[in-house]
């Protein structure tokens, strides 16, 4: 079982790691030093995650209470993640990634020339929305976004992957400001992507000067 002392002393490592509590609850420790409460559970045969905030702002007792409430919802046949989203949204429309991304684009397009604004929206519609658009933005995890970006890289589109990551990250900034997402999983992926390919340096096309023959003129 996790204790407050263990949580407080947990130091960041090179990769994410978990400190396990009980019944699905764990503390995710990230390389940047953040510590996030998560709960793993299964519903309808699928593994899902709940987010309960960041330590130490949220102490150990509160995530345990929220875990127990989630387990009661599961026992009664409900999906605690879906119930939480409905409560957060006041029973209204769920904030999907696509809905927030379109709002972000609408706010930004006045700053761009029309050609660029159209290119940004098309890249989201063609590449991102088919995979992530229908997901509630607050539920998206870094590994899901990285999988999308890796698929772009495998096509040889290194620069495109970097631009898509930047646009996804900007959408999350808006979502955080609206309090419909807690963190920005795309921001931490900047250094996870492949580096730009180095351009080959071609030799300069200088005119060759024929070497001196070394033949002396005939003597008089």
C-alpha positions in Angstrom: 0.0 0.0 0.0 1.2 3.5 -0.9 2.0 5.9 1.9 2.4 9.7 1.9 6.1 9.4 2.7 6.7 7.1 -0.4 4.7 9.5 -2.6 6.6 12.5 -1.3 10.0 10.9 -1.7 9.4 9.5 -5.2 12.0 10.9 -7.5 11.6 11.3 -11.3 13.4 8.8 -13.5 14.2 8.6 -17.2 10.8 7.1 -17.9 7.3 7.2 -16.4 6.8 4.7 -13.5 4.0 3.8 -11.1 3.7 3.6 -7.4 0.9 1.2 -6.7 -1.7 1.7 -4.0 -4.7 -0.7 -4.0 -7.6 -1.8 -6.2 -6.4 -0.1 -9.3 -5.2 3.2 -7.8 -1.6 4.3 -8.5 0.6 7.4 -8.6 2.2 8.0 -12.0 5.6 9.7 -11.6 6.9 11.4 -14.8 10.4 12.4 -15.8 9.5 16.1 -15.5 8.8 15.6 -11.7 5.0 15.7 -11.9 3.0 13.1 -9.9 -0.4 12.2 -11.1 -3.2 10.1 -9.5 -4.6 7.4 -11.9 -7.0 4.5 -11.5 -7.0 1.6 -13.9 -10.3 -0.3 -14.4 -12.1 -2.4 -17.0 -15.5 -1.8 -18.4 -17.2 -3.8 -21.2 -14.0 -5.7 -21.7 -11.8 -2.6 -22.3 -9.1 -1.2 -20.0 -9.7 2.4 -19.0 -8.1 5.1 -16.8 -9.4 7.7 -14.5 -7.5 10.8 -13.5 -7.7 12.1 -9.9 -5.4 15.2 -10.1 -1.8 15.8 -9.1 0.1 15.1 -5.9 0.6 16.9 -3.5 -2.2 19.2 -4.4 -4.5 16.2 -4.1 -3.4 14.2 -1.0 -3.6 10.4 -0.7 -7.0 10.2 1.0 -9.0 11.9 -1.7 -8.0 9.6 -4.6 -8.9 6.6 -2.4 -12.3 8.0 -1.8 -12.8 8.7 -5.5 -11.5 5.2 -6.3 -14.0 3.6 -4.0 -16.8 5.7 -5.5 -15.7 4.5 -9.0 -15.8 0.9 -7.9 -19.3 1.3 -6.6 -20.3 2.6 -10.0 -18.7 -0.4 -11.6 -20.5 -2.7 -9.2 -23.8 -1.1 -10.2 -23.1 -1.6 -13.9 -22.0 2.0 -14.8 -18.8 3.3 -16.4 -17.3 5.7 -13.8 -15.4 7.5 -16.6 -18.5 8.2 -18.6 -20.4 9.3 -15.5 -17.7 11.6 -14.5 -17.7 13.3 -17.9 -21.4 13.8 -17.8 -21.2 15.3 -14.4 -18.3 17.6 -15.5 -20.2 18.7 -18.6 -23.5 19.2 -16.7 -25.1 16.4 -18.5 -24.6 18.1 -21.8 -22.3 17.4 -24.8 -19.0 15.7 -24.2 -16.0 17.7 -25.1 -14.3 15.6 -27.7 -10.9 16.3 -29.2 -12.5 17.3 -32.5 -15.0 19.8 -30.9 -12.2 21.5 -29.0 -9.8 21.4 -32.0 -12.4 23.1 -34.2 -13.0 25.7 -31.6 -9.2 26.3 -31.4 -9.0 26.6 -35.1 -11.9 29.1 -35.2 -10.1 31.3 -32.6 -6.7 31.1 -34.4 -7.6 31.3 -38.2 -7.9 35.1 -38.1 -4.2 35.3 -37.3 -3.3 33.2 -40.4 -3.4 33.7 -44.1 -6.3 31.7 -45.6 -4.1 29.2 -47.3 -2.4 28.3 -44.0 -5.7 28.2 -42.1 -7.1 25.7 -44.6 -3.9 23.6 -44.4 -4.1 23.4 -40.6 -7.8 22.3 -40.6 -7.2 19.8 -43.4 -4.3 18.2 -41.6 -6.5 17.7 -38.5 -9.4 16.4 -40.5 -7.3 14.0 -42.6 -4.8 12.7 -39.9 -6.0 13.4 -36.4 -9.8 13.3 -36.3 -10.2 9.8 -37.7 -8.1 8.4 -34.9 -8.7 10.7 -31.9 -11.5 13.1 -32.9 -14.3 11.2 -31.2 -12.5 10.8 -27.9 -13.2 13.0 -24.9 -10.2 15.3 -24.8 -9.6 14.8 -21.1 -9.2 11.1 -21.5 -6.5 11.1 -24.1 -3.1 9.8 -23.0 0.4 10.5 -24.4 0.9 7.0 -25.7 -2.2 7.3 -28.0 -0.9 10.6 -29.5 2.6 9.1 -29.9 1.2 6.1 -31.8 -0.5 8.5 -34.2 2.7 10.5 -34.7 4.8 7.3 -35.1 2.5 6.2 -38.0 3.1 9.6 -39.7 6.9 9.2 -39.2 6.8 5.7 -40.7 5.5 7.2 -43.9 8.7 9.3 -44.0 6.9 12.5 -43.0 9.1 13.7 -40.2 8.3 17.4 -40.5 4.6 16.6 -40.7 4.7 14.6 -37.5 6.3 17.6 -35.7 3.7 20.0 -37.0 0.8 17.7 -36.0 2.2 17.4 -32.5 2.4 21.2 -32.2 -1.2 21.6 -33.3 -2.4 18.9 -31.0 -0.5 20.5 -28.1 -2.1 23.9 -28.9 -5.6 22.3 -28.8 -4.8 21.0 -25.3 -3.7 24.4 -24.1 -7.2 25.7 -24.9 -8.7 22.6 -23.2 -6.7 23.3 -20.0 -7.8 26.9 -20.0 -11.4 25.8 -20.3 -10.9 23.3 -17.4 -11.9 20.3 -19.6 -8.4 18.8 -19.5 -5.9 18.6 -16.7 -2.6 18.3 -18.5 -1.1 18.4 -22.0 0.1 14.9 -23.1 1.3 16.2 -26.5 3.7 18.7 -24.9 5.9 16.0 -23.4 6.3 14.3 -26.8 8.4 17.0 -28.4 11.7 15.1 -27.7 10.2 11.7 -28.4 9.9 12.3 -32.1 12.5 11.5 -34.7 15.0 14.3 -35.4 15.0 16.2 -38.7 17.0 14.4 -41.3 20.4 16.1 -42.0 20.8 17.5 -45.4 23.7 16.2 -47.4 26.5 18.8 -48.0 27.4 18.7 -51.7 31.0 19.5 -52.7 31.4 22.9 -54.3 31.6 22.9 -58.1 35.0 24.5 -58.5 36.8 24.6 -61.8 39.7 22.1 -61.7 43.1 23.6 -62.5 45.3 21.2 -64.4 48.4 20.2 -62.5 51.8 21.6 -63.5 53.5 19.1 -65.9 56.9 19.7 -64.5 58.4 19.8 -68.0 61.2 22.3 -68.4 61.6 24.4 -71.5 64.4 23.3 -73.9 67.8 24.9 -73.3 69.1 27.3 -75.9 
